[in-house]
Amino acid sequence: MTALHAVVDTAAPAGPDPLGVASQRRRAFVWTTGLALVLLVTLVVGVGAGPVAVSPADSARILLHHLTGLPAEVTWERRHDAIIWEIRAPRVLLGAAVGAGLAMAGVVLQAMVRNILADPYVLGINSGASCGAAGAILFGLGAGFGEYALQGSAFVGALLASLLVFLVARSSGRITSVRLLMAGVAIGYALSAATSFLIFASDSAEGSRSVMFWLLGSLGLAAWNGALAVAVVVVAAAMAYLVLVGRRLDALVVGDETALTLGVHPERFRTTLLVLVSLVVGVLVAMAGSIGFVGLVIPHLARRLVGGAHRVVVPVAALLGAILLVWADVVARTVLAPQEIPIGIITALVGAPFLLLLVRRFQAVPS
């Protein structure tokens, strides 16, 4: 379905269905339901995978016991219970939230700037969070956040980067997709340079190694605490809002002039989306570090599966992103166990070939 068709009212027509709306709805329902079931299985299998393997049946029983109190009789090993519930369950839940949030952020950014190669990196938010995290790890910034010093500093860095992008993009009085894209790229490069300077200026080899590991992404900070709850709630709320404004996103993709004729104020809506994406990415990067390619790869796959209507693309992309990142984390903590690989390496190994295929597909045709 083209972007223009996605804007058309999808109320079921009485009679023939020339645009195939009914078939598109069925396809969207099938994919959404199927991916939700796959995610459920992924969560159960994901908590059982690791250096100490736990069967999916035991994993499901342990999760069900802690969530509902059933079964009442404990028939599994106590150490498995601790491993599944205290260590792996929050990690897998955070992975699903991060994957879903980054995928949705990619969908929104590609609609905002009308560029198929846009992802959360494009606004410099990741770079701002990385700069804040480097300051916390190497120089003790953010001590006022207590045990959440790393996450708090990274979140503040992400918010400051977002604010800077917003101010630069509005320097001529209005926000356009091109200005937003250029401001994000420029500020992202500047903040990446600042992060590199902080690493170079530090005399702590261990601190520098920790920063580099965090820059490539890790779910190792996951725990049953308020930070995890905030991440899950923010992602869920963002998905609900984006589904509600799906048709407005469709209009934005077609062009600002068309959006205006459909009652959508492009600049105001783009500003709202910028704030939303900044909040989502800032929270997630503060929890899991800088994880690339999820926001680039998943939106294209979601559109290929269910078409271009954002009311459907957003939840499908969220499900795909959650599944991808949970499995990427499983690989990251098992392939070289007990040593853990930064999760960003795994997502890059998946995303880079996809990006090459995308470049090849959209390469200019010689005249």
C-alpha positions, 0 to 999 in steps of 0.5 A: 500500500502506498503512502497516499493509500494509507491516508485514505479512510479505511472504513470498510466499504459496502460492495467491491474492495478495489484497494484491497482494504479487507485483505490488508486488514486480514494480513495485518491481523495475522501478522500482529497476532502471529508476532505476538505469539512469537514474542511470548515464546521468545520471552520464555525461551530467552529467560532459559537460555544462558550458561546455566540452561533452563528448559522452556517448561521450567522457565514458564512455570517459574515465571507463572509462579512469580506472576500469579502464584501458580503452581503453588508447589515448587518443583524446580531447583531454587538456583534456577528460580533465582537465575530466571526471576532475579537475573534473566527476567528483567534483562529479557523484559528490558530487551523487549522494551528497548527493541520495541522502542527503538523500532518505533522511534525508527518508524517515526523518524523516517516519517518525520524526515521522509528519509528511509535511512533515518534512525534514532542516531539521526537526531544525535540523541544516542550521542548525547546519552553516550556523552553523559554516560562517559562523564558519569563513568569516567569523572563521576558526574551525576553523583546526585542520582545515587545508584542511578548515576549512569542512567540519570547522566545518560538521560540528561545528556539525551535530553540536552542533545534533543533540546539543542537539535530542536533549537538549531532546527528552529533557528529560522523560525520553523522546523522542516525535515531537512533542517531537522536531519542536518541539525541532528547529524551535525550535533551527533558528530559533535557529541561523539567527538566530545565523548571521544575527548572524555575517554582520551582525557581520562587516566582510567583504563578500566573506566575507558573500557567500561565506556566503550562496552556501554557505547556498544550496548548492554542489558546488564543493568537490568533489574527489578527497579523503578528504572525498568518500570519507567522504560516499560511504561514509556514504551507502552504509552508511546506505542498507544499514542502512535497508533492513535495518530497513525493517519496523521503520520501517513499524511506527514509522509506524503508531504507537508502540503498534503498534510495541511489539506488533511488538517495536520499542522506539519511543524506542530506535529513534527515538534510533538514527535521530536519530543516523544522520540527524544523521551523514548530514546533517551530513556532506553539508551540510558538503560541499555547503552547505544544500540544501532541498526534496530531503528533502521532495519525493523521499520522497513521489514514491518512495512514490507509485511503489512504495508504503509499504514502507520496504525499497523506498522507501529505495533508490528515494528514494535513486536519485531524489534522486541523479538530481534533484541531479545534474541540478539541478547541471547546470542550476546550472552551465550556465544562466548559464555561466560564472557558477554559480547556487547549487544550492539555488535550482534545488531550490527551484524544483522543490520549491516547486510540489510543496509547494503541490500537497501543501498543496492535496491535504491541505487540510482539507475544510470541514464 
